């Protein structure tokens, strides 16, 4: 059985230095309304949000259409966190 092709996850900074946008090449949330998660309990039914909230330094996750916005703690660095978040998203998909 062939493995599914790994999802491409692109990171883009936002005007808010504590928020980063991760664009995924597939639909994560249907419709026009997004989903927000700020606790592991709230994210327990969503593999992508749960994986991101498990990362040290992640405060919240907002998902809509084909992207995820991650809000990090002020002390966390995107240089460290972005690759981990990309890996977590790919693994959860």
MODELLER restraints for C-alpha pairs under 7 A, 6 or more apart:
rsr = mdl.restraints
at = mdl.atoms
rsr.add(forms.Gaussian(group=physical.xy_distance, feature=features.Distance(at['CA:6:A'], at['CA:90:A']), mean=6.52, stdev=0.5))
rsr.add(forms.Gaussian(group=physical.xy_distance, feature=features.Distance(at['CA:7:A'], at['CA:24:A']), mean=6.81, stdev=0.5))
rsr.add(forms.Gaussian(group=physical.xy_distance, feature=features.Distance(at['CA:7:A'], at['CA:25:A']), mean=6.51, stdev=0.5))
rsr.add(forms.Gaussian(group=physical.xy_distance, feature=features.Distance(at['CA:7:A'], at['CA:90:A']), mean=5.60, stdev=0.5))
rsr.add(forms.Gaussian(group=physical.xy_distance, feature=features.Distance(at['CA:8:A'], at['CA:24:A']), mean=6.00, stdev=0.5))
rsr.add(forms.Gaussian(group=physical.xy_distance, feature=features.Distance(at['CA:8:A'], at['CA:25:A']), mean=6.08, stdev=0.5))
rsr.add(forms.Gaussian(group=physical.xy_distance, feature=features.Distance(at['CA:9:A'], at['CA:22:A']), mean=6.14, stdev=0.5))
rsr.add(forms.Gaussian(group=physical.xy_distance, feature=features.Distance(at['CA:9:A'], at['CA:23:A']), mean=5.56, stdev=0.5))
rsr.add(forms.Gaussian(group=physical.xy_distance, feature=features.Distance(at['CA:9:A'], at['CA:24:A']), mean=4.82, stdev=0.5))
rsr.add(forms.Gaussian(group=physical.xy_distance, feature=features.Distance(at['CA:9:A'], at['CA:86:A']), mean=5.83, stdev=0.5))
rsr.add(forms.Gaussian(group=physical.xy_distance, feature=features.Distance(at['CA:10:A'], at['CA:22:A']), mean=5.36, stdev=0.5))
rsr.add(forms.Gaussian(group=physical.xy_distance, feature=features.Distance(at['CA:10:A'], at['CA:23:A']), mean=5.09, stdev=0.5))
rsr.add(forms.Gaussian(group=physical.xy_distance, feature=features.Distance(at['CA:10:A'], at['CA:24:A']), mean=6.70, stdev=0.5))
rsr.add(forms.Gaussian(group=physical.xy_distance, feature=features.Distance(at['CA:11:A'], at['CA:20:A']), mean=6.89, stdev=0.5))
rsr.add(forms.Gaussian(group=physical.xy_distance, feature=features.Distance(at['CA:11:A'], at['CA:21:A']), mean=5.71, stdev=0.5))
rsr.add(forms.Gaussian(group=physical.xy_distance, feature=features.Distance(at['CA:11:A'], at['CA:22:A']), mean=4.59, stdev=0.5))
rsr.add(forms.Gaussian(group=physical.xy_distance, feature=features.Distance(at['CA:11:A'], at['CA:23:A']), mean=6.59, stdev=0.5))
rsr.add(forms.Gaussian(group=physical.xy_distance, feature=features.Distance(at['CA:11:A'], at['CA:82:A']), mean=6.92, stdev=0.5))
rsr.add(forms.Gaussian(group=physical.xy_distance, feature=features.Distance(at['CA:12:A'], at['CA:20:A']), mean=6.00, stdev=0.5))
rsr.add(forms.Gaussian(group=physical.xy_distance, feature=features.Distance(at['CA:12:A'], at['CA:21:A']), mean=5.13, stdev=0.5))
rsr.add(forms.Gaussian(group=physical.xy_distance, feature=features.Distance(at['CA:12:A'], at['CA:22:A']), mean=6.42, stdev=0.5))
rsr.add(forms.Gaussian(group=physical.xy_distance, feature=features.Distance(at['CA:13:A'], at['CA:19:A']), mean=6.99, stdev=0.5))
rsr.add(forms.Gaussian(group=physical.xy_distance, feature=features.Distance(at['CA:13:A'], at['CA:20:A']), mean=4.81, stdev=0.5))
rsr.add(forms.Gaussian(group=physical.xy_distance, feature=features.Distance(at['CA:13:A'], at['CA:21:A']), mean=6.18, stdev=0.5))
rsr.add(forms.Gaussian(group=physical.xy_distance, feature=features.Distance(at['CA:14:A'], at['CA:20:A']), mean=5.62, stdev=0.5))
rsr.add(forms.Gaussian(group=physical.xy_distance, feature=features.Distance(at['CA:14:A'], at['CA:21:A']), mean=6.75, stdev=0.5))
rsr.add(forms.Gaussian(group=physical.xy_distance, feature=features.Distance(at['CA:18:A'], at['CA:71:A']), mean=5.52, stdev=0.5))
rsr.add(forms.Gaussian(group=physical.xy_distance, feature=features.Distance(at['CA:18:A'], at['CA:72:A']), mean=5.25, stdev=0.5))
rsr.add(forms.Gaussian(group=physical.xy_distance, feature=features.Distance(at['CA:18:A'], at['CA:73:A']), mean=6.74, stdev=0.5))
rsr.add(forms.Gaussian(group=physical.xy_distance, feature=features.Distance(at['CA:18:A'], at['CA:74:A']), mean=6.13, stdev=0.5))
rsr.add(forms.Gaussian(group=physical.xy_distance, feature=features.Distance(at['CA:19:A'], at['CA:69:A']), mean=6.46, stdev=0.5))
rsr.add(forms.Gaussian(group=physical.xy_distance, feature=features.Distance(at['CA:19:A'], at['CA:70:A']), mean=5.50, stdev=0.5))
rsr.add(forms.Gaussian(group=physical.xy_distance, feature=features.Distance(at['CA:19:A'], at['CA:71:A']), mean=4.31, stdev=0.5))
rsr.add(forms.Gaussian(group=physical.xy_distance, feature=features.Distance(at['CA:19:A'], at['CA:72:A']), mean=6.26, stdev=0.5))
rsr.add(forms.Gaussian(group=physical.xy_distance, feature=features.Distance(at['CA:20:A'], at['CA:69:A']), mean=5.53, stdev=0.5))
rsr.add(forms.Gaussian(group=physical.xy_distance, feature=features.Distance(at['CA:20:A'], at['CA:70:A']), mean=5.37, stdev=0.5))
rsr.add(forms.Gaussian(group=physical.xy_distance, feature=features.Distance(at['CA:20:A'], at['CA:71:A']), mean=6.58, stdev=0.5))
rsr.add(forms.Gaussian(group=physical.xy_distance, feature=features.Distance(at['CA:21:A'], at['CA:67:A']), mean=6.82, stdev=0.5))
rsr.add(forms.Gaussian(group=physical.xy_distance, feature=features.Distance(at['CA:21:A'], at['CA:68:A']), mean=5.80, stdev=0.5))
rsr.add(forms.Gaussian(group=physical.xy_distance, feature=features.Distance(at['CA:21:A'], at['CA:69:A']), mean=4.48, stdev=0.5))
rsr.add(forms.Gaussian(group=physical.xy_distance, feature=features.Distance(at['CA:21:A'], at['CA:70:A']), mean=6.51, stdev=0.5))
rsr.add(forms.Gaussian(group=physical.xy_distance, feature=features.Distance(at['CA:22:A'], at['CA:67:A']), mean=5.52, stdev=0.5))
rsr.add(forms.Gaussian(group=physical.xy_distance, feature=features.Distance(at['CA:22:A'], at['CA:68:A']), mean=5.12, stdev=0.5))
rsr.add(forms.Gaussian(group=physical.xy_distance, feature=features.Distance(at['CA:22:A'], at['CA:69:A']), mean=6.18, stdev=0.5))
rsr.add(forms.Gaussian(group=physical.xy_distance, feature=features.Distance(at['CA:23:A'], at['CA:66:A']), mean=6.07, stdev=0.5))
rsr.add(forms.Gaussian(group=physical.xy_distance, feature=features.Distance(at['CA:23:A'], at['CA:67:A']), mean=4.27, stdev=0.5))
rsr.add(forms.Gaussian(group=physical.xy_distance, feature=features.Distance(at['CA:23:A'], at['CA:68:A']), mean=6.45, stdev=0.5))
rsr.add(forms.Gaussian(group=physical.xy_distance, feature=features.Distance(at['CA:24:A'], at['CA:66:A']), mean=5.46, stdev=0.5))
rsr.add(forms.Gaussian(group=physical.xy_distance, feature=features.Distance(at['CA:24:A'], at['CA:67:A']), mean=5.61, stdev=0.5))
rsr.add(forms.Gaussian(group=physical.xy_distance, feature=features.Distance(at['CA:25:A'], at['CA:66:A']), mean=6.58, stdev=0.5))
rsr.add(forms.Gaussian(group=physical.xy_distance, feature=features.Distance(at['CA:26:A'], at['CA:66:A']), mean=5.53, stdev=0.5))
rsr.add(forms.Gaussian(group=physical.xy_distance, feature=features.Distance(at['CA:27:A'], at['CA:65:A']), mean=5.34, stdev=0.5))
rsr.add(forms.Gaussian(group=physical.xy_distance, feature=features.Distance(at['CA:27:A'], at['CA:66:A']), mean=4.49, stdev=0.5))
rsr.add(forms.Gaussian(group=physical.xy_distance, feature=features.Distance(at['CA:28:A'], at['CA:64:A']), mean=6.66, stdev=0.5))
rsr.add(forms.Gaussian(group=physical.xy_distance, feature=features.Distance(at['CA:28:A'], at['CA:65:A']), mean=5.60, stdev=0.5))
rsr.add(forms.Gaussian(group=physical.xy_distance, feature=features.Distance(at['CA:28:A'], at['CA:66:A']), mean=5.29, stdev=0.5))
rsr.add(forms.Gaussian(group=physical.xy_distance, feature=features.Distance(at['CA:29:A'], at['CA:63:A']), mean=6.67, stdev=0.5))
rsr.add(forms.Gaussian(group=physical.xy_distance, feature=features.Distance(at['CA:29:A'], at['CA:64:A']), mean=5.21, stdev=0.5))
rsr.add(forms.Gaussian(group=physical.xy_distance, feature=features.Distance(at['CA:29:A'], at['CA:65:A']), mean=4.85, stdev=0.5))
rsr.add(forms.Gaussian(group=physical.xy_distance, feature=features.Distance(at['CA:30:A'], at['CA:65:A']), mean=6.11, stdev=0.5))
rsr.add(forms.Gaussian(group=physical.xy_distance, feature=features.Distance(at['CA:33:A'], at['CA:64:A']), mean=6.56, stdev=0.5))
rsr.add(forms.Gaussian(group=physical.xy_distance, feature=features.Distance(at['CA:34:A'], at['CA:62:A']), mean=6.70, stdev=0.5))
rsr.add(forms.Gaussian(group=physical.xy_distance, feature=features.Distance(at['CA:34:A'], at['CA:63:A']), mean=5.34, stdev=0.5))
rsr.add(forms.Gaussian(group=physical.xy_distance, feature=features.Distance(at['CA:34:A'], at['CA:64:A']), mean=4.29, stdev=0.5))
rsr.add(forms.Gaussian(group=physical.xy_distance, feature=features.Distance(at['CA:35:A'], at['CA:62:A']), mean=5.60, stdev=0.5))
rsr.add(forms.Gaussian(group=physical.xy_distance, feature=features.Distance(at['CA:35:A'], at['CA:63:A']), mean=5.16, stdev=0.5))
rsr.add(forms.Gaussian(group=physical.xy_distance, feature=features.Distance(at['CA:35:A'], at['CA:64:A']), mean=6.51, stdev=0.5))
rsr.add(forms.Gaussian(group=physical.xy_distance, feature=features.Distance(at['CA:36:A'], at['CA:61:A']), mean=5.70, stdev=0.5))
rsr.add(forms.Gaussian(group=physical.xy_distance, feature=features.Distance(at['CA:36:A'], at['CA:62:A']), mean=4.39, stdev=0.5))
rsr.add(forms.Gaussian(group=physical.xy_distance, feature=features.Distance(at['CA:36:A'], at['CA:63:A']), mean=6.46, stdev=0.5))
rsr.add(forms.Gaussian(group=physical.xy_distance, feature=features.Distance(at['CA:37:A'], at['CA:43:A']), mean=5.74, stdev=0.5))
rsr.add(forms.Gaussian(group=physical.xy_distance, feature=features.Distance(at['CA:37:A'], at['CA:49:A']), mean=6.81, stdev=0.5))
rsr.add(forms.Gaussian(group=physical.xy_distance, feature=features.Distance(at['CA:37:A'], at['CA:60:A']), mean=5.69, stdev=0.5))
rsr.add(forms.Gaussian(group=physical.xy_distance, feature=features.Distance(at['CA:37:A'], at['CA:61:A']), mean=5.17, stdev=0.5))
rsr.add(forms.Gaussian(group=physical.xy_distance, feature=features.Distance(at['CA:37:A'], at['CA:62:A']), mean=6.42, stdev=0.5))
rsr.add(forms.Gaussian(group=physical.xy_distance, feature=features.Distance(at['CA:38:A'], at['CA:59:A']), mean=6.24, stdev=0.5))
rsr.add(forms.Gaussian(group=physical.xy_distance, feature=features.Distance(at['CA:38:A'], at['CA:60:A']), mean=4.34, stdev=0.5))
rsr.add(forms.Gaussian(group=physical.xy_distance, feature=features.Distance(at['CA:38:A'], at['CA:61:A']), mean=6.39, stdev=0.5))
rsr.add(forms.Gaussian(group=physical.xy_distance, feature=features.Distance(at['CA:40:A'], at['CA:50:A']), mean=5.93, stdev=0.5))
rsr.add(forms.Gaussian(group=physical.xy_distance, feature=features.Distance(at['CA:40:A'], at['CA:53:A']), mean=6.18, stdev=0.5))
rsr.add(forms.Gaussian(group=physical.xy_distance, feature=features.Distance(at['CA:43:A'], at['CA:49:A']), mean=5.49, stdev=0.5))
rsr.add(forms.Gaussian(group=physical.xy_distance, feature=features.Distance(at['CA:43:A'], at['CA:50:A']), mean=4.94, stdev=0.5))
rsr.add(forms.Gaussian(group=physical.xy_distance, feature=features.Distance(at['CA:44:A'], at['CA:50:A']), mean=5.80, stdev=0.5))
rsr.add(forms.Gaussian(group=physical.xy_distance, feature=features.Distance(at['CA:47:A'], at['CA:92:A']), mean=5.50, stdev=0.5))
rsr.add(forms.Gaussian(group=physical.xy_distance, feature=features.Distance(at['CA:48:A'], at['CA:89:A']), mean=5.56, stdev=0.5))
rsr.add(forms.Gaussian(group=physical.xy_distance, feature=features.Distance(at['CA:48:A'], at['CA:92:A']), mean=5.18, stdev=0.5))
rsr.add(forms.Gaussian(group=physical.xy_distance, feature=features.Distance(at['CA:48:A'], at['CA:93:A']), mean=6.99, stdev=0.5))
rsr.add(forms.Gaussian(group=physical.xy_distance, feature=features.Distance(at['CA:49:A'], at['CA:61:A']), mean=6.21, stdev=0.5))
rsr.add(forms.Gaussian(group=physical.xy_distance, feature=features.Distance(at['CA:51:A'], at['CA:88:A']), mean=5.66, stdev=0.5))
rsr.add(forms.Gaussian(group=physical.xy_distance, feature=features.Distance(at['CA:51:A'], at['CA:92:A']), mean=6.75, stdev=0.5))
rsr.add(forms.Gaussian(group=physical.xy_distance, feature=features.Distance(at['CA:52:A'], at['CA:58:A']), mean=6.85, stdev=0.5))
rsr.add(forms.Gaussian(group=physical.xy_distance, feature=features.Distance(at['CA:52:A'], at['CA:85:A']), mean=6.10, stdev=0.5))
rsr.add(forms.Gaussian(group=physical.xy_distance, feature=features.Distance(at['CA:52:A'], at['CA:88:A']), mean=6.23, stdev=0.5))
rsr.add(forms.Gaussian(group=physical.xy_distance, feature=features.Distance(at['CA:53:A'], at['CA:59:A']), mean=6.96, stdev=0.5))
rsr.add(forms.Gaussian(group=physical.xy_distance, feature=features.Distance(at['CA:53:A'], at['CA:60:A']), mean=6.81, stdev=0.5))
rsr.add(forms.Gaussian(group=physical.xy_distance, feature=features.Distance(at['CA:57:A'], at['CA:72:A']), mean=5.45, stdev=0.5))
rsr.add(forms.Gaussian(group=physical.xy_distance, feature=features.Distance(at['CA:57:A'], at['CA:73:A']), mean=5.18, stdev=0.5))
rsr.add(forms.Gaussian(group=physical.xy_distance, feature=features.Distance(at['CA:57:A'], at['CA:76:A']), mean=5.54, stdev=0.5))
rsr.add(forms.Gaussian(group=physical.xy_distance, feature=features.Distance(at['CA:58:A'], at['CA:70:A']), mean=6.91, stdev=0.5))
rsr.add(forms.Gaussian(group=physical.xy_distance, feature=features.Distance(at['CA:58:A'], at['CA:71:A']), mean=6.10, stdev=0.5))
rsr.add(forms.Gaussian(group=physical.xy_distance, feature=features.Distance(at['CA:58:A'], at['CA:72:A']), mean=4.41, stdev=0.5))
rsr.add(forms.Gaussian(group=physical.xy_distance, feature=features.Distance(at['CA:58:A'], at['CA:73:A']), mean=6.18, stdev=0.5))
rsr.add(forms.Gaussian(group=physical.xy_distance, feature=features.Distance(at['CA:59:A'], at['CA:71:A']), mean=5.51, stdev=0.5))
rsr.add(forms.Gaussian(group=physical.xy_distance, feature=features.Distance(at['CA:59:A'], at['CA:72:A']), mean=5.11, stdev=0.5))
rsr.add(forms.Gaussian(group=physical.xy_distance, feature=features.Distance(at['CA:59:A'], at['CA:73:A']), mean=6.03, stdev=0.5))
rsr.add(forms.Gaussian(group=physical.xy_distance, feature=features.Distance(at['CA:60:A'], at['CA:70:A']), mean=5.95, stdev=0.5))
rsr.add(forms.Gaussian(group=physical.xy_distance, feature=features.Distance(at['CA:60:A'], at['CA:71:A']), mean=5.20, stdev=0.5))
rsr.add(forms.Gaussian(group=physical.xy_distance, feature=features.Distance(at['CA:61:A'], at['CA:68:A']), mean=6.77, stdev=0.5))
rsr.add(forms.Gaussian(group=physical.xy_distance, feature=features.Distance(at['CA:61:A'], at['CA:69:A']), mean=5.84, stdev=0.5))
rsr.add(forms.Gaussian(group=physical.xy_distance, feature=features.Distance(at['CA:61:A'], at['CA:70:A']), mean=4.74, stdev=0.5))
rsr.add(forms.Gaussian(group=physical.xy_distance, feature=features.Distance(at['CA:61:A'], at['CA:71:A']), mean=6.39, stdev=0.5))
rsr.add(forms.Gaussian(group=physical.xy_distance, feature=features.Distance(at['CA:62:A'], at['CA:68:A']), mean=5.61, stdev=0.5))
rsr.add(forms.Gaussian(group=physical.xy_distance, feature=features.Distance(at['CA:62:A'], at['CA:69:A']), mean=5.07, stdev=0.5))
rsr.add(forms.Gaussian(group=physical.xy_distance, feature=features.Distance(at['CA:62:A'], at['CA:70:A']), mean=6.49, stdev=0.5))
rsr.add(forms.Gaussian(group=physical.xy_distance, feature=features.Distance(at['CA:63:A'], at['CA:69:A']), mean=6.40, stdev=0.5))
